[in-house]
């Protein structure tokens, strides 16, 4: 929801955990990261425990202090049940097994291209999914007027 100025972008990049193997996603593809974060959060709220690993990977892309802030919000706002919170706080093995869910994959892919969470993209759009997401976001704004 920021203005996405150069200063905002610099502040966002300071939140990155460059030690993470997945940091590229947070650093170079913030729109995709945000859509994934929203989608995985919803999957977890609906009780899809297999999404814990995906959330752990997303949280690993941000600094420890930012991760702790997010986990605190999850806890204070009572977003997840205690099992999910404990798994996110103590999760250490990225190689843990999760079953493949093609329907979840298709839902997330759909989300990335259609931007149902209303994520405004004010900076340069480098990928086709950013262009379609921005187009649909702007179309929704016009229709609501």
N, C-alpha and C positions, 0 to 999 in steps of 0.2 A: 504494500500500500504506500510505499515511499514514492517520492518524485522520480526516483531512479536516475538521479543526477550522477555526475562523476564522483562526487563526495559520497553519496549513498552507496555507489558501487564499491568504492574503496573500503567503506565500513563493512559491507557485506563480505568482501574478500578477506577481511581481517578475522572473520568468524570461521574461516576454513581450517580444517585439519589437514595440512598437506602431507602428513604421515600416512593418511588413509589411502589404500589402493583405489578407492572409489572417489577420491576428492575431485577428480576431473568433472564429475557430474555436478557437484556443487559449484565449482569454480567456473566452468565453461558453459554449463547448461542449467542455469537457475530456474527457468520456466519448467523444464522437465523435472527437476528435483522437487519443486514445489507441488507439481501435479502428483508425482509419486508419493510425496509426503502426505498429501491430502487423501489420496486413494488408499494407501496402506493404513492410515489412521482409521479410515472408515471400515476397512476390512477387519481390523483388530476390534473395533467397537462392535462389529457384528459377530465377534467370537471366533474369527479365523486365526487360530493360534499358529498356523503355518506362516502367517505374515510377520511373526515376531522377528525372524531372521532378516527379512527385508527392511523392517524398521531399524533394526540394529545397524545394518549397513548404511542406511541414510543418516542415522545419528553419528556414525563413525566419521562422516565427512565434515562434521563441524567440530569446533574446539570443545574441549572437555567442559569449560565453563558454560558454553551455549547449550551443550547437551544436558547439563545439570539443570539449567533454567527450563528447558523444554520438559524434562522429566518432572520437575517441580510443578509446572503448569498442568501436566497430565494428572498428577496426584491431587493437587488442590481443586481442580475442576472436576475431579472424579470421572475422567474420560474413560479409563480402562478399569477392568477388574484387577484385584490385587495380584492374581497370578501373572497377568501380562506385565504389570508394573515391576514385579520382582524379576521377571525374566529380562526385561529391558535394562534394569539396573545392574543385574549380575551376569548378563550374557557375555560369555567370553570366547566361545568357539564359533567362529564364522563358518566352519565346515560342517555344522550340525545338519542332519537330514531334514528336509521338508519335502512333502509330496508336491508334485507338479500339478498345477491347476490351470488348464488352458482357458477356462472361462474367466478366471481372475486376470490372466494375461491379456485377453481380448478387451475386458472392461477397462484396464489401465491404458491400453493402447488407444482405445476410443476416447478416454478422458484426455490424453495428451494432445490429440488432434482437435478435440471439440471444446476444450476449456470450460467445462460446466461450473467450475469454482469461481469463475469471473476474475481471473488473474490478468491484470493489465500489464501489457508489455510495452513499455515506453522507449526502450533502447532498441538498437538495431536487431532486426529479426534475421537470424542466420540460417534457420532450418525450416523446412516445409511445415512441420507441426507448429512452429511458432507463428508462422504466417496464417495458417488456418485457424489457430486458436485466437489470434489477434483479430482476424476478420470476423469470426463468430462473436467475439466479445463486443466489438464495435457494432455489429448488426443487432445484438441484443439491446445495447444502449439506445440505438435509434428506434427500435420497436417499442421500448418502454416509454419513450417520450410521447 
